[in-house]
Amino acid sequence: MNNIFYTYNNEAIACCAIYSVVKRLTKISAATISIILPFLLNDRIVEKLNSTESDNLLDFVTQNRKLFLNFNGRFMAFLPITINSVVLLKDFGLIKFENNNHIVLKKTDEIDFSKSGVRLLRILSASKKFAHMLKSTDIVILFNDLRITL
């Protein structure tokens, strides 16, 4: 993996992004958790999420198609970081796994991010909108729309 990519998108920032979404949804499928980082660790997508009026993730993707042309490559690149981050969140006692392939919020402690860097604050802001959009999104349709191949 490219060292610059990995340094910029490390497990610490990934854990914050994933936890922020799971905290708002309280329960999330493994498939859904796998698309969080390709969305929230892309600065241009974060910028668009923070400024969009759309409440529909599929509409958002359609309206910003250029941002998603290489999504499958990003999705695959982020899988190892996603897996590592989910394991860390589990080890920290913040999430747990259910038998039905879902990840559930275990602790709802508030984490103070006020002294975090600008990038993380933007990601956390976008995660609110992203989580809201995810609630009403069929993940299978989203995977097809984003042309994710497993």
N, C-alpha and C positions, 0 to 999 in steps of 0.2 A: 504494500500500500504506500502511496506517496506520503513522505514524511510531513510535508507542509499540510496536506489534507488532514492527516491524522492529528497533528498538533493543533490545528484550528478547530477540529471536530473531535474532541476527546471525550472519554467516558464521563468526566465531571460535568461538562456542559450538557452532554446527552442525558445523564441521569436527571438533571434539573428539568430538561424539556419533557422527558417522558413522565416524570413524577407530576409535573404541572398539569398534563393532560389527564392522567389517570385520576388525579385528585378531583378533577371536575366531573369525571364520568363515573367514578367509584368502581366500575367494572368494565373490562375491555378484553376483547378477544386477542389471541396471539397474532392473528392476521392484521388486525387493526393497529396493534402496537408497532408492527413492523413498518408502517408508513409514516409514523410520527417524525422520525429523524430526517428522512428525505424532504419532508415539508419544512420542518422548523429549523433545520440547520442550513438552509439555503437563504442567504441574505435577501435576495430579490423576492423570493416567495414571502418571507417574513414581512418585508416592506409592503407588499401588496395586501397581505392578510390584515396588517395593521391599518390599512386605509380603505378596505373594501366595505361596501354596504351590504354585500350578498350574505345570505344566511344559508346558502345551499352550496355544499362543497363541489358537487358535480358542475354546477353553473360557474363557480369560481374557476375550476380547471378549464372549462370551455372558454371562458372570457380571457383567460391568460395562457392560452395554448402554447405560446412560445417558451414559457417557463418550464413546460413539462415535456418538451421534445425528447430529452435524454433521461427521463425519469427512471426507466428500468435500470439503466447503468448506475444511477445514484442509489436506487433501492438496493441493488446487489452490493454496492460499496459500503452501505451503511449497515448491512445485516450483522457483521461481526461486532460492530460498536453497539448495535441494539441489543444483541444477545448479552454482551458483557455488562451493559448498563442495567438490563433487567435483572441479571444475577446479582449485581451490586445492590440494587434497590431491595431485592429479596433478602440478601445478607444483612442489610441495614435495618431490616424489619419494617420497611415502609410499604411493601406489597407482599402478597402471597399468591400462590397458584391454586386454582380450584381444579377439580377432576375433569371438568367439562371444557378444558382448554382456555379458560379465562384467567385473567390476572385481576386481582381485586385489591383495592386500597386497604391496607392494614392499619396504618396510623394516619391520623388526620392532623398531626401537629403542624402548626404554622411555622414555616421556615422564613426567616428574615433575609430577603434578597436585596434590601435597600442599599447595601454597600457593594453590590455586584457591579460588574462592568456594563457598559452601554449595550453591548451585543446581547448579553444574557437578559437584560431588562427588556430589550425588544423582542427576544424570543419568548419570554414569559408573557408579555402583552399579547403577542400573536397566538400563543397557546390557548388563551381564553376563547378567542374567536374560533380557532381551529377545533377545539373540543366541542363547542356549541354546534359547529357545522357537522362534526362527526356523528352526533347524536341521531341525526335524521338521514344518515347516508348508508345505503346498502353497500357493504364493503366489496362484495363480488362485482357489482356494477362499477365501482370505483377502480378496482384492480383491472377490469377490462378496459375502462376508459383511459387509464394511464398506461395501458399495454404492458403490464407487469407479467413477465414470464418466469415461472419457477422451475 
